[in-house]
């Protein structure tokens, strides 16, 4: 095993605005918590600092006119012409360094892709990556560059013939879906709150790909109030058999944590206990994993969850060297690594029954319409 945690404190220099939900400094908080719990100490683990990508890197997917608009916004000055490219909206404000920030996000993700392609590492986590909404010619959904699409294209060029992209963010990964909708080289699997009730209002089960890509786009829309048990059941019913049939060379995973019940922007009811079970399933499915952070807007909960995710991806258990130390007021200084885990959460029985009926219909649709295309009986 060899792993790389992609991190730089330079992300802390950027802000989308004090009231904006997306906080780039989450990466530093995850790094610090992983350090505290001994999750960066193993000899096979490296912490690597990324360099910004280049304009040419961004142009591997994005429209030149859009990239030029993003560059012009780097001063932080708004111009009404930027709205044509999704820049200057409430979701995607113009801020000082917006282009520099985008290049740094892309550089971090591309470093991870290069490490995997070269065989130097088999597990990478870049917590500030995973901007799955950005389009070919516009920004949207807090995302200015689609680092995922460019990284997948690099992996394919580097010799990976089959890639699974799995997205467990609460929001549908529409930007990535659009980029590979006609491809059979990328198996796109997204579990997300239904587009009936949440941005980007897409990702329904009948969005299945086009042409040779038919059956290579798999969407599992989820009802509001979906809990751990329902989510894990849906994930294991869909992802596991598809991964076994497809046999990917690499998994690119967007592991957003806005699925948590405390998240202020979504309506799911997961805890990080269900999240961990899903991460364990992803880890089992392939020996090469590029994990990217994505969404999550209850920052302390996201930081705990991503710390646990890094532990799972590396087969580690967090430990706390300060556990049991007594502070000056004779109380424990820390309760130890168990404090990383959420308490269990249980829904009312009537809501649970409705959830079960809803998700069984979605699973049945995928089994009937997508599984046969992959030879799954």
Secondary structure, 3 states (H helix, E strand, C coil): CCEEEECCHHHHHCCCCCCCCCCCCHHHHHHHHHHHCCCCCCCCEEEECCCCCCHHHHCCCCCHHHHHHHHHHHHCCCCHHHHHHCCCCCCCCCCCCHHHHHHHHHHHHHHHHHHHHHCCCCEEEECCCCCCCCECCECECCECCCHHHHHHHHHHHCCCCCEEEEECCCCCCHHHHHHHCCCCCEEEEEEEECCCCCCCCCCCCCCCCCHHHCCCEEEEEECCCCEHHHHHHHHHHHHHHHHHHHCCCEEEEECCCCCECCCCCCCCEECHHHHHHHHHHHHHHCCCEEEECCCCCCHHHHHHHHHHHHHHHCCCCCCCCCCCCECCCCCECCCCHHHHCCCCCCCCHHHHHHHHHHHHHHHHHHHHHCHHHHCCC
